[in-house]
Amino acid sequence: MSKHDISKLTTKFVRQTVEKDVHVSLNNHKEVLKRLMHHELRKIRAQKVAKRVVPAPWRLSQRRESVKMALDYIYRNLTCDSSQFDAFSLHAIQFFHDIQIVENGEIQEACVLYARLLSSLRLRSERFRDFRWDPDSVPSPEQVVELIRSVFTLERVGLAHVYRSPLLSFFDKLPPAFSSMHYLGWSPSLGPPSSSDPEKSIYDQIAQAILLTYFARALNISIGCSITQVFQYIPDFYPYKSHAELSNSEYRSQFHLIFLIVMVVTDFGALRCDQEILPHEYHYLRSQIPQLVVRQDFALLGEASLKCFPGSDHRDLVRRASAMLLTSQQDDGSWRSVNENDMQETYHTTMSALTALIEPRWTGFAPSIPEVTSLLETNLSAIIESITKNKNSLRPSKYMSSPSRNKTRPSGGFGPHPKQISLDARLSHDTRSNTATSLKRTNSDSSSSNSSKSVQSTHAHTASSHPDLVPQEDLGKQITSLQCMLTDAGDVKNILSSLAIHVLKKLSGMTLNVEVLKSTGVGRIISKLKKHKDGEVSRLAQILIKKWKRDFF
């Protein structure tokens, strides 16, 4: 039926066509045939509606070609360089396995093949044969940690590990040979890790503990603590700090920790994670994408791709990051770090960029660890209760004047308690819903009136009585994002011409108003571009300012 024009299909035509194919008479089954026809027609119509409702993935074929090139580069470099193979083979095996779960087609086949081949090479490697697990002697904690990681990774791809039984026997002994203090360097049952460790930051210590307890839980062994005990210290880092508040190494360590939290909760990208499960992580990663695009930090840009979170709020940010990665890939399939001679940085940068380009395809819902669910729900309940109290405290009195009301409104940032989510992040949802209700009411009132003056007065009354609930809220966010692209790049008068022209063209295509210009202050930034050394940038800035003066003044 899908091969013919539906408007010309009749029961007789379908019956005769089917009879020719199956060589069976259907004269006595016309009613059944008619019901089947209607069922197929409904399916065809539903498929057409679904194609119109669900947008096609953005540049899917180009992204898949880029991913295949990067996969080939990783496998080729690991098999040609023994030092890289010893350092990254376990990580690559698990990474290939995680990709094949959420991918299909040629990428899935390539990942399965590469994961199996690297696992076989790992089992036959000299480093693996030199490793001996003597049941009569006590191994070092480092050997135990390495074996846990190796057993978990190889069994994840379906290969048996020869030292699994000795490993389980070692942990069955009572009393245990080591505690969490030996494996991690700190004990989650006694308190958080020390922040004065010169070798590892506190973010690295928490990340290492999360990963090791995750492996131990999957192997059904105990290292002296559970992953829930480690997760209870994560709210102590709220709110996450910006790049200006940390050194470069601490900022990157914090970013890796946030990315690891999202990966563990979503079973390394296979599960869908609603924003309410990890609200702090979601809003922080979303806020960092524009700055990472400006700095062209490919490694962190891949980790901030938000692929595990549903919704269309961050779709434009993800597309901007993907476009940056597609245009920055090298001819050999890799993404180069700042130090091009550092192969370790190149490996991790390429792996991270792959994460951002893969189209998400979830197999379930987060969290992947049932024990963590109660902890996440407790944190979310505390967040909602705190926001309710803050909203009541921020509600203005009817005796207060308009300027006083504006002063009581929050100016942004996270709430007063260190374990609470940002008020802006939560109140923005209520603002959008109230905005939609206000707009619907305004449209219904304006449709019942034939006078354009009444429509304008209705909108003006709404904007004056509710200055925070104007329909241009999303437009203001877009302008703020474009403004950050200019200010984060350094001196506005000396930024790249391509970046300045891109922002100016974006602004010229937007319909703005005086309130948006005043609230964002973008006019002052564009005025500085008039003195840009590039004549084209200066000309476009002058044209844009003249357009605003003509429209508003």
Number of C-alpha atoms within 10 A of each C-alpha: 11 8 5 8 8 11 6 7 12 11 13 13 10 14 19 15 12 15 13 10 8 8 10 11 12 14 12 8 10 13 12 10 18 16 11 12 18 11 11 14 15 12 12 15 10 12 12 11 11 11 10 10 9 8 8 9 10 13 13 13 10 11 21 18 14 21 24 17 17 23 21 16 16 22 20 12 14 19 15 10 10 13 11 15 20 15 12 16 23 20 15 25 24 19 17 24 21 21 22 20 17 19 19 13 8 13 20 19 12 17 26 19 15 21 24 18 14 21 24 13 15 20 17 11 14 11 10 13 10 8 11 10 15 9 11 6 7 13 14 12 17 12 14 19 16 11 18 20 17 22 20 20 23 22 15 15 17 10 15 12 15 10 15 17 9 13 18 14 10 17 17 12 9 7 7 12 14 15 16 19 16 15 20 21 13 18 19 23 13 9 11 18 19 13 11 9 10 8 8 14 18 21 22 18 21 23 20 16 25 22 16 20 23 18 21 20 15 11 17 10 17 16 21 17 17 21 20 19 20 19 17 15 14 16 15 11 13 17 19 20 14 14 16 8 10 12 11 11 11 18 18 17 19 24 24 19 22 23 22 18 21 24 19 19 24 22 18 21 25 26 23 22 25 16 15 13 19 20 17 22 22 23 18 19 20 17 15 17 25 21 18 19 20 16 13 17 17 27 26 23 28 26 25 29 26 26 23 24 21 14 9 9 10 18 15 11 21 23 16 13 24 24 16 17 24 18 8 15 18 13 9 11 19 25 26 21 20 12 10 11 10 11 14 14 17 20 22 22 22 25 25 20 28 25 22 26 25 20 15 21 16 18 12 13 15 22 22 19 15 11 12 16 16 11 15 17 13 10 18 19 12 15 20 14 12 17 20 13 10 15 15 9 12 14 11 17 10 8 8 9 10 11 8 12 15 13 11 12 14 15 10 10 12 19 19 12 12 14 19 22 28 23 20 17 17 16 15 13 11 13 16 16 13 14 19 15 12 17 17 12 12 15 14 10 13 19 11 9 11 9 10 11 10 13 18 12 12 17 18 13 12 17 15 12 12 12 12 14 21 24 17 16 16 12 14 18 13 16 22 17 17 20 19 15 22 23 14 15 15 11 10 19 21 14 19 15 17 10 15 26 17 12 18 19 13 13 18 16 9 11 9 17 12 11 14 18 15 11 10 15 14 18 15 11 16 25 17 14 24 20 17 20 13 16 12 14 24 21 14 19 26 16 14 19 16 12 13 17 9 9 11 9 8
